[in-house]
Amino acid sequence: MAARRLTLVADLNAGRELAVLIDGPWRLRWYWRDELEAMQAAADRYPDGHPAAQLGHYRPTDEHRDHPTQIDVTGRAWRYAHDVRHLRSAS
């Protein structure tokens, strides 16, 4: 567990950002922002209604949340918006 904490802190110090999905079908899941954005890009291949496609509906906010198990670690809150994926696909 200590090694995992050191890796987490090292990644945060290197500029990586944690993202926490705070609502919607994937709520309470934590990801690195760059990995979440890559999953969102891949989610475009799935039709609406598919669980993977739901990731494409999340967008970052200006809010931050404390990590539930890691002291002094926070992540940017991402909210679920039902219509965002459709707007992005239309552009």
C-alpha positions, 0 to 999 in steps of 0.5 A: 500500500505504501508503494502505491501511495508513493506512485500516486504522489509521484504522478500527482507531482509530475502534473497528472490530474485525478478525475472523480466521476461524482454522479451518473452511471459511473459515479464514485470511480476515480481515473487519471484525467488523461486515461479518462479522456482516452476512454472517452475518445474510445467511447465514441465507437459505442452506441448510446445506451452501451455502458462504455458510451456513457463515459462520453457524457462526463465533463470536468467541473471547477470542483475538487473532491477529497479522495476517500482513502488517500490523505491529502489527495484530491481529484477534479469532479466530473459531472454526467450530462445526458446531452453532451455526447450528442452535442460533441458528435454533431460538431 
